[in-house]
Amino acid sequence: MTQVNYFLTEEQQMIVDLAWQIAVEKIIPVRAKLDEAEEFPWDIMKDMAQADLFGLYIPEEYGGFAKGCFENCLAVEQLAYGCIAVTTTFAASALGGYPILLFGSDEQKARYLPDITSGKRLVAFGLTEANAGSDAARIQTTAVEDGDDWIINGTKQWITSGGEAEIYTIITMTNRNKGARGATAFILEKGDPGFSFGKKERKMGLNASSTRELVFNECRIPKDRMLGKKGQGFIIAMRTLDLARPGIGAMAVGLAQAALDEAVKYARQRIQFDQPIISFQAIQHMLADMATRIEASRALVYSVARTIDAGANDVAKLSAMAKLFATDMAMQVTTDAVQILGGYGYMKSYPVEKMMRDAKVLQIYEGTNQIMRNVIGKALNKEYAKK
Amino acid sequence: MNIVVCIKQVPDAKTVRFDTEKGTLVREGVEAVINPFDFHALEAGLQMRDTYGGEVTVLSMGPPQAENALREALSLGADKGILLSDRAFAGADTLATTYTLAKAIEKLGPVDLVLCGKQAIDGDTAQVGPGLAVRLGLPHVTCVSALSVLDDGKTMHLRRVNEDGYDMLELEMPALLTVLASLNTSRLPSLKGKMRARKADIPVWDAQKLGAEPGRIGLAGSATQVVSTSLPTFEARQEMLEGSAEEQVEALVFRFKEAGIL
C-alpha cells in the first residue's frame, strides 16, 4: 500500500530509522514497567545520547548536526510511537536547550551546548508557577542584582525533568512594574547554592517523565548566567515555544499512530458474532477516521516545521495550529482505540489505556489548546487588520 | 590493537520461507541481515578498541549486496569494512571459506584479535571460526560468554560455555574467539556513524587481489557440497483414550512402552 511521500532526504530517513530502532528495541519493551514504577528512563536517555539524537538541532561547531525543527519532529514522532513519557524527557531537553542556542552568548554556548549535544547533561525549561500558567506574566520568581551576582527567589512548578536535569533555563521577574517586559531569563545549574527541588508530582499519565518543583531560596548565581538581555525573558520563552510546539504535534502523531496500529491489529483478530470485528462498518468507520486524522495532522506538522526551517518570521500562529490540531486528534484517536479494544482496552495488560492517559497532557502542556486558539485568533485579527 | 571481525549476511529469520518442492530457501522478498551472533563479535571488538585503542576491520565474504552488512557494521562504529566478493567464491563450504578469509586477514598484516560469531544461523556449522584459527596458526576459544583483558593488555580471561557449565580459560593474544550472544549487549548505531557509513569507501577484494589459488576457493575448493535440503516435517497424531481413569492410565503406560519411552 502506498504511504504518503513526504520526500525525506537520505539523512532525514536515517534519523527516522534510528529513532524507530530506539522506540522498538529500547522503549516499547520497558514502557509499561516505567509507567507502573514511575521510573525516570535513564538507560534510554543514554541510548539516545549514544545514537547522537540530543545534538540534532545544535550547530556543528558544538558537535551537533545543525538540523532543524523538521528533523526534530521526525525523531520525536518515532520515539513517541514507543512512549510519550520517555519522549517528553527528550523533547524537554530541546525546550531547555533552545533558549541557550537562540539567545546565549558565545561563551554560554561554548560552555553548555557541547554537553547538551553529547547527552552528558540534560536540560530543563522552567516557566510555569503555581499562580502563573496560561497567564505567564504573573510569574513571581524574582531575580535581584547584588553586586556581581543575581539573587533568585521563588518556586517553579511542574518542571519536566526537574531534579534529573543538570541545566535549567528559567524565566524570572526582574522588574515587576514592567509586566511581561520585566521578565529575564537565566541559566541555573544543579548544585547552585540555594537551588533545590520540591516534591515529585504524581500524575494521571506521563509517569516515566519526572515533574518537580524548582525551589530558589536566596539562590546566588554569577552575572554571566543571565540569558539574553534584561527584560527579554518573555521573548525568549515565546520564541522557544514557537519552535518547540510543532514537536508536541509530532509527538501526538507518533502516539496516535501507535494507538491506531493497536486498534487495527485487535479489530482484525477479535471475533464476535462469528466474524472479526473489523468487518463491522461501525468499527471500520472509526478506524478510517482515526487514520485520516493522523495523516492530516502529520501533513500539517511536517509543513509547519519545514516552513519554520525555511526561515519564516513570526510563526506563532502556524506553530500553535500544528500543536492544537495534532494533540486534539491524539486525544480522540487514543480514546477511540480504547473503545475499539473494549474491556481489553481498559485493562493495563494492553497498551492503549496508557496511551489514552498519556495523551491528555498533550492538550495541556506547552500552552493549553485554549491558549493555542487564542494565539491563532489574535494572529487572524492582526492579519486581517492589515488587509 | 588490531582487531578483525568476520561477519556474514544471512536471510532474516523473521521473513525467511522455504520452497518445499525445490528444496531451497526463497530469497525473493527476504531481507538480508547481519548474522545475530556476529553483532556480539563486533560489539566485543568495538569495546576492546574503545578501551585499548587501535582499529576494528570488518570482513565479509559474500555477493555484492553484502556491502550493506559492512555499512551497518561501520554505522555501529567499525573503522574499516572490506568485502570479499568474486563469482569464483560462490558455493564455498567452510573449508574454502576459511581459506578465503585467512588469505584476506594475512593480507591485512599482523592482527591481535580475530572475532567471529559462534555460528551463522543459516549454515549452523560453527566451523568457520575454529577453521580460520587453524589456517592463521592462532590459538582459539569458542563459545565465549565473558571476556576480560588483564593489565598487560595481552592476556585474556575467558568464560567458555559448554554442555555441563563453563570453563574459565586464559589466552594470550594474538588469538581468535567465537562469541555467544550473552557476551554483551549490542550498541545502537549513531547518527554520525550512519552518515560516515553511507559515504565510506568499501574496497572489494576478489580472488586475484587475495592471490588465492583457484582450486581452493568457492565450489572448486570445497570438500563438501550441499546435495539437497529439506524442511523437516513433524506429523502429529492425536488419540483420545477412553474409559475410567485407571483404564486410561493403563492404556497410556502401554503406549509409552510400545513407543520405547518406558
Chai-1 contact restraints between the chains, C-beta under 6 A:
chainA,res_idxA,chainB,res_idxB,connection_type,confidence,min_distance_angstrom,max_distance_angstrom,comment,restraint_id
A,M14,B,K194,contact,1.0,0.0,6.0,A-B,restraint_1
A,D47,B,L188,contact,1.0,0.0,6.0,A-B,restraint_2
A,A51,B,L188,contact,1.0,0.0,6.0,A-B,restraint_3
A,A51,B,S190,contact,1.0,0.0,6.0,A-B,restraint_4
A,D52,B,S190,contact,1.0,0.0,6.0,A-B,restraint_5
A,D52,B,L191,contact,1.0,0.0,6.0,A-B,restraint_6
A,D52,B,K192,contact,1.0,0.0,6.0,A-B,restraint_7
